[in-house]
Amino acid sequence: MSTLPTAKRSNRFLELFTNEYNVMLVILLNTLVLFFDEFPTIRQQTSGVLVWIDYGCIVYFLIEAILKIRILGLKGYFSSGWNRFDFAVLVASFPSLLMPFFPAQHMDAFLAVSILRLGRLFRFFRLLRFIPNIQHLITGVKRALRASVGIFFALIILNLALSIGATMLFSDLSPEYFGNPLRSAYSLLKVFTIEGWYEIPDSLAASGASP
């Protein structure tokens, strides 16, 4: 008789961490936490509560992965593409767990802190698996990308030729925009997107008119 309640509790525990509906709710919660945590005023008012909720979500995902590996086995778990993706996202989230153990005044001086925090953003993409017919959408995107490879390659060659030509023609007149092919490529991109439509030609005209 005593084994029945234990079995029920065990099943409830497994369902808590392996039920897709529960996992989706935790992912949504984690998404909202990361979103609001980037507002300085909200971060200050919550006094780090959102950060600890984020850590709790990471621990939840870790337990989820451990239980699924125990149920399915390593081979069965990693045979699923979504499981491999989830595991990669989980591994990318691990470094952020170390941040509370380092003084903030020392850690903020390093670019690595920002990179570690960016790793948390990959958890957003776990929501993709809950979109209806997502596999068909991914297949369609792959086909579109394969068909666009030739177009992308042709555009790269065109931009490379234009940037080199612009450097040859205008490097002496406007070195800040056309001093080298990389600057020229960026300047041409600004002209094409109308961001520098007037600024860059006016600068060239002024430089050409000066004695």
C-alpha positions in Angstrom: 0.0 0.0 0.0 2.8 2.4 0.8 4.4 2.0 -2.7 1.3 3.4 -4.5 1.5 7.0 -3.1 5.2 7.0 -3.7 4.6 6.0 -7.3 2.0 8.7 -7.7 4.4 11.3 -6.3 7.1 10.1 -8.6 4.8 10.3 -11.6 3.8 13.8 -10.6 7.4 14.8 -10.3 8.3 13.4 -13.7 5.2 15.2 -15.2 6.2 18.5 -13.7 9.5 18.4 -15.6 8.7 16.4 -18.7 5.2 17.6 -19.6 5.5 19.8 -22.7 2.8 22.2 -21.5 4.7 22.8 -18.2 8.0 23.2 -20.1 6.3 25.8 -22.4 5.1 27.7 -19.4 8.5 27.8 -17.9 10.0 29.0 -21.2 7.4 31.7 -21.4 8.1 32.8 -17.8 11.9 32.8 -18.5 11.3 34.9 -21.7 9.3 37.5 -19.7 11.9 37.6 -16.9 14.7 38.2 -19.3 12.7 40.9 -21.1 11.8 42.9 -18.0 15.2 42.4 -16.4 16.7 44.6 -19.2 14.7 47.6 -18.0 17.0 49.4 -15.5 14.1 50.7 -13.4 12.4 47.3 -13.1 15.8 45.6 -12.3 16.4 48.2 -9.5 12.9 47.8 -8.1 13.0 44.0 -8.0 16.4 44.0 -6.3 17.7 41.0 -8.2 14.5 38.8 -7.9 14.2 38.5 -11.6 17.8 37.3 -11.9 17.2 34.5 -9.3 14.0 33.5 -11.1 16.1 33.2 -14.3 18.6 30.9 -12.4 15.7 28.9 -11.2 14.5 28.4 -14.8 18.0 27.2 -15.8 17.9 24.6 -12.9 14.4 23.5 -14.1 15.8 23.0 -17.6 18.7 21.1 -16.2 16.5 18.7 -14.3 14.3 18.3 -17.4 17.3 17.2 -19.4 18.5 14.8 -16.8 15.1 13.2 -16.4 14.6 12.8 -20.2 18.1 11.3 -20.5 17.3 8.9 -17.7 14.0 7.9 -19.4 15.1 7.8 -23.0 18.8 7.0 -22.5 21.6 9.0 -24.1 21.1 7.6 -27.6 17.4 8.0 -27.5 17.6 11.5 -26.1 20.1 12.8 -28.6 18.4 11.1 -31.5 15.9 14.0 -31.5 17.0 17.2 -33.2 14.9 19.3 -30.7 16.6 17.5 -27.7 20.0 18.3 -29.2 19.0 21.9 -29.6 17.6 22.1 -26.1 20.8 20.6 -24.7 23.0 23.1 -26.6 20.9 26.0 -25.3 21.2 24.6 -21.8 25.0 24.3 -22.0 25.2 27.9 -23.3 23.2 29.0 -20.2 25.5 27.4 -17.7 28.2 30.2 -17.6 25.6 32.7 -16.4 25.1 30.7 -13.2 28.7 31.6 -12.2 28.0 35.4 -12.3 26.6 35.7 -8.8 29.9 34.3 -7.4 31.9 37.2 -8.8 31.7 40.8 -7.6 29.7 42.9 -10.1 32.2 45.8 -9.9 34.9 43.5 -11.2 32.9 41.5 -13.7 31.3 44.5 -15.5 34.8 45.5 -16.7 35.0 42.5 -19.0 33.4 42.0 -22.3 32.9 38.3 -21.4 30.1 39.2 -19.1 28.0 40.6 -21.9 28.8 37.5 -24.0 27.7 35.2 -21.2 24.5 37.2 -20.7 23.8 37.0 -24.5 23.9 33.2 -24.2 20.7 33.3 -22.2 18.8 34.7 -25.3 19.1 31.3 -27.1 16.4 30.0 -24.7 13.9 32.1 -26.5 14.3 29.9 -29.6 13.0 26.9 -27.6 9.5 28.3 -28.1 9.9 27.4 -31.8 9.2 23.8 -31.1 5.7 24.7 -29.9 4.7 26.4 -33.1 2.2 24.2 -35.1 3.8 22.6 -38.2 7.2 24.1 -37.3 9.0 21.3 -39.1 7.3 22.1 -42.4 8.2 25.8 -41.9 11.9 24.9 -41.2 11.9 22.7 -44.3 10.5 25.5 -46.4 13.1 28.0 -45.1 15.9 25.5 -45.9 14.7 25.2 -49.4 14.5 29.0 -49.8 18.0 29.4 -48.5 19.4 26.8 -50.8 17.7 28.6 -53.8 19.1 31.9 -52.6 22.7 30.9 -52.3 23.5 31.9 -55.9 21.8 35.3 -55.5 23.7 36.0 -52.2 27.0 35.0 -53.9 26.3 37.3 -56.9 25.5 40.2 -54.6 28.7 39.7 -52.6 30.8 39.8 -55.8 28.9 42.9 -57.0 29.4 44.7 -53.6 33.1 43.7 -53.6 33.7 45.1 -57.1 31.8 48.3 -56.3 33.7 48.8 -53.0 37.1 48.4 -54.7 36.1 50.7 -57.5 34.8 53.3 -55.1 38.1 53.2 -53.2 40.0 53.7 -56.4 37.9 56.7 -57.4 37.2 58.5 -54.1 39.8 57.5 -51.5 41.7 60.8 -52.0 38.6 62.9 -52.0 36.9 61.4 -49.0 39.1 59.0 -47.0 36.7 58.9 -44.1 34.1 57.2 -46.3 36.3 55.5 -49.0 39.7 55.1 -47.4 39.7 51.3 -47.9 37.4 48.7 -49.4 35.7 47.9 -46.1 34.9 51.6 -45.5 33.7 51.9 -49.1 31.4 48.8 -48.7 29.9 50.3 -45.6 29.4 53.7 -47.3 27.8 52.2 -50.3 25.5 50.2 -48.1 24.5 53.5 -46.4 23.8 55.1 -49.8 21.8 52.1 -51.0 19.7 52.1 -47.9 19.1 55.9 -48.2 20.7 56.4 -44.8 23.6 58.4 -46.3 21.9 59.4 -49.5 22.6 63.1 -49.1 25.5 63.1 -46.6 28.0 61.0 -48.6 27.5 62.6 -52.1 27.6 66.1 -50.5 30.8 65.3 -48.8 32.3 64.1 -52.1 31.0 67.2 -53.9 32.5 69.5 -51.3 35.9 67.7 -51.4 36.0 67.8 -55.2 35.1 71.6 -55.2 37.8 72.5 -52.7 41.1 73.8 -54.2 
